[in-house]
Amino acid sequence: MKKVVFAGSSINDYCLEASYRRAFQRLGFEVHWFDTIGTQQKYVRLGKVGQYINSFIGINAWIKKMQREFVVQVKSIDPDLVIVFCNAPIHVNALAFLKSIIKGKIILLWPDTLFNISAHVATAASLYDGLASYSRDAIPVFKQMGFSNVHWVPLAADEALHGGFDLPQHFQHDVIFIGNPRPERIKALESVSKNFPALKLGIYGAEWAKSNSNGLNPHIVNRHLFGNEFARLMNQSRIAMNIIDDTNYPAANMRFFEACVAKSLQLSSKCPEWEDEYIDSKHLLYFNNEEELCTKIESALSNDKRCLEIRKSGYQITIDKNTYLHRAQSIIDLFL
């Protein structure tokens, strides 16, 4: 049995690492998941002050102790593949040691905007055997940074987490948005609230109380949603909005695929990397400005039959081509 080690910064059933764990296990891999953040916490001193300092600055001695545990564990497992996720604090020293003792490939899986890349990731570029980029257009930039063997491996859908729903018979909301506030999101949702005052609008997220938008306050539910509850609410809304963060442009975010696998009617802001595959008014709806946003909402709310067909088509293309099982297989084919 082939073995893979994940170096991640989240340990729960809802994070990206968990979706890849399920996919690699389905493909017959033995998966080992190293919690870089949790392990590092064992070495943090000075109580809450130390935790605060470490969160924003990072104390090298504490990080190095975690990294020692990581490399010792990888050495004992002797995996075929090591995947470092995003900004997980695996630095050049740890990668250099591993490159000297294991034959398995070490790749970086980058699932985020380049705006968020940390310096320690760029410093170690030449030591990675490959990089899986969530954005196709970011590939030339990664190559400029010194990464080699860079390929497009986008985000995807996890049907075990967000799928399994029938087409809805009843709706809890007319329009729903789930996620954190951003200026572009506040602006779009204020437009919806202003132009469609009679709609049942739901805005879910734990940070919206800080948005200072009085017009949105009646619609805010101040809590996070995860897994089945999150997907069910999208499924049981007439329209599930996906307002992609401006710094994610031109790539798709996680919600792009999550909404489709939940059989929801996705209304997404423009997403150039995917607009040739996920077709407007066939697999989902796109909007490019506030005027088009309102036009698409008005049209969708007046044509239930057409919207049901869009839900079906969006779900089908996602299940057929864009799940984490497909992405895990791509990683195997590209890097092993």
N, C-alpha and C positions, 0 to 999 in steps of 0.2 A: 504494500500500500504506500502510495506517495504521501509525503508530509509537507505541510505548509505552516509557517509561523507568521502570525499577524503581530505587528507592533502598532497598537492603537492607543488612542487617548480617551476612549469611551468604552465602558463595559455595561451594556444593557441590551435588552432585546429589540430596541428600536433604532439603533444606530447603524451606520453604513457597514461597520465591521460585522455586525450580526447578520446582515443580509448576505454578505459575502461568505460568512461561515456556513450558513445554510446551503448556499450554492455549491461551495467546494465539497461539503459533505455529500451532497447529492451526486457529485461527480466522482465520489469514491476516495476523497482525500482524508487523511487524518489531520485535523485542524488543531493547532495550538495557538492560543490567544493571550498575548502578554499585555497586561494593563500597565502602561508606562506611568500614568498619573497616579493610580492607586499605589503602585509599588514605591514611587518616589515619596508619597506621603509618609511612609514609614520612617523616612530619614529626616523629615522636616523638624526643626527645633524652634524654640521660642514661641510655641503656642500659636495663637491667632495672628500675632505680629509676623511670625516666621512664615505662616501660610500666605499672608498677604504679600509679603516681600517676594516670596518664591513665585507667586502667581504672576507678578508683573515684571520681575527682573530675572528670576531663576538663579539659584545658588549653585555654582558649578560642582561643589563637593557633594551636594545632595543628589544632583542629577547624575553624577558619575557613579554613585553607589547603585542607583537604579539601573544604569547602563551595564554595570558589571553583572548584576543579576540577569539581565537580558542576554548578554553574550554567553554567559555560562549555560543558561538554559538552551540557547540555540545550539551551542556546541554539543550538549548532551543529546539533543533531538536529531541533529544532523539532517536538516530538512532539504527537500528538493527545491523549495522556494521560500524566500522571506519577503513579506510585503510590509513595507512601512507606509502607514496611512497619514497623508496630509502633513501636518506640522508636528507629528509625534516626536518627542525630544530624543531622537536617536542621532547622535552627532558623528562627526567625521572620525573620531577616535574609535567608537564602537564599530562603525562600518569597516574601518581599516583592519581592525583585528579580525572581524568575521571573514573578510575577504582572504585573509592569510590562512584560515583554518578550515573553511568549508568549501565544498564544490558546488553547492546549490546557488541558484541565482538570487540576487537581491534587487528588488524593484521598488520604486516609489509609486504609490497610487495617489494621484493628485486630483481631489474631487471638489476643488474650490476655486474661487477667483484668484488670479495672480496678485491681486491687490493684498491678499492675506498671507502671501508666502513669507516665511521667516528666514532670517539670514543663515541659520544653521543648515537649512535645507539646501540653499544655493551653494554654500561652502562645500558640501559633500557631493556635488553633482557628478564629478568624474568617477566616484566609487560605486555608483549604481549601475547595474547591468541593463537597466531599462526604466522607462517612465511611462505610466498610463495616465494620460491627460483627459480630464472630463470635457475639455474644450478643444475642438479641432483647430481653431484659429490661434490657440496658445502654443501649438507645437513649434513654430519657428522661434518663438521667444525662449522656450525651454532649451532649444538647441544652442541659441546664443549664450545662454547661461552656462553651458558646458555639459548638459545631459546628452547622452547618446541613446540610440534605439528607442526613440520617443514615438508613441502611437496614441491614436484617439480611442479611448475606452470610456464612453460617456456614462453618466448616471443611468439608472434604470428603475424597474418596478420590482417589488417583492410581493408576489401574490400571497405568500403565507402570512404576511403582515397586513396588507391592505386590500386583498382580493376576497373573492368568495361571495359577492353580493349579486342579487338579482336586480333587474331594472326596477326602479322604485314605483310604487303605486300611490304613495302619499309623500308629501314634502313638509319638512320642518321649517325650511327657509326658502325664500325666493332667491336670494343671493347670499352667498357666504364667503368670507375670507378667513383663513386660518394662518397665522404667522405673526412675526414681530413687526412693529411699526417701522417704516422707512419714509422719508419725505415723499417719494414717488407713490407709495402705497396710500399714505394719508390723502394726498391730492386726488387720486383716482376714486377712493372710497367716499370722500367728501362730494365728489361729482355725482356718484351714484345716489347718495343720500339726498342731495339737493334736487336732482332731476326726477327721482322716483320716490317721493315721500311716502307713498302708500305701500311700498314693498316691505316685506319682512326681511330686513338685512341683519345678518349675524357676523360679528367680528370677534374672533377668538384668539387670545394670546395673553401672556402674563405681563406684558410691558405697555399695553395700550393706555393705561392710566396716565402715563407720562407724555402722551402725544399732544396734549393741550388743544384738542379739537372738540369744542363743545358740540358741534353738529354730529359727531360720531358717538358721543357718550351714551345715548340711549340704546345703541346697538352693540356695545362692547360687553363681552363675557370674559372677565379677567382671569383666565386660567389656560394652561397648556392642555392640548389634546394629543394622545398617542395611539398608535396601533389601530385596533378595530374600532374604537370610539371615534377616532379622528377620521378614518375612512368612511364609516357609516354616515357621519354627518355630511361629508361631501356627497356621498351617494344619494342622500335623502334631501338634497337641496336642488332647486331648479337649475341654478347656475353656481358653479364653484370657481371663484376667481383665483387666478394665479398671476400676481403682479411681481414679475421677476425683478430682483434687486438690480439696480443700474450697473453695479460692478460685476454682475454675472454676464453681462452682454459680451458676445452674442450667443452664449451657450444656454442650455436648458438647466434649470435647477431640479432638485429632487421632486418638487411638487408636480412638475410637468408630467412625469410618469406615474406618480402616486395617484393623481386625479384620474388618469385614464384607467388604471387597473381597478379602481374602485367603481368603475362604470358611472362616473359623474360626467356632467356636461361642463367641460373646462372652458373658461374664457380667459385666455392668456395674453399678456403683453407680448410684443413682438419677440421672436426667437429665431434669428436668421439661420443658425446652424441646422435647424430642424424643419423649417418651413417647406422644404421640398419633399420631405417624407411624411410629416404630419400636416395634412392639407387642411387649409381653412375651410370650414363648413362641411368637411367630410369626417375628420377625426376629432376636431375640436374647433373652437372659435378663437380668432386673434383680434386684438385691437392695437392701433398704433397711436391713438390720441384720444382725448376725452370725448370728442364728437363721435368717433367710431365706437368707443366704449358704450355710449348711450344707445347708439343705433343697434349694436349687436344685442344688447340686453332687451330692448324693445322687440326686436325681431324674434329672439329666442322665446320670450314669454308668450308670444302669440302663435307659436307653431310647435305644439307638443310632439306631433308625429315625427317631424323632421329632427327634433332634438333627441328623440329616442334612437333614431338611426345613427346620429353622430356618436352617442354614447356607445352603441354596439361596435361601430367601426374603430373608435379610439381604443376601446378595450382589446379588440382583436389584433390590431397591429402591434400593440404593446405585448400581448401574450406571445405572439408569433415571433417577435424579433427583438424585444427590448426589456428582458428581465435580467436579474442578476445571474441567473443560470447561463444566459447568453454571454454576459460580460466575463464571468469566471472562465468559461470555455475560451473566450478570446484571449484572456491573459495566459492561459495554458498554451494556446497555439502560438502566441506571439513571443513569449519569453522563455518557455521551457524547451 
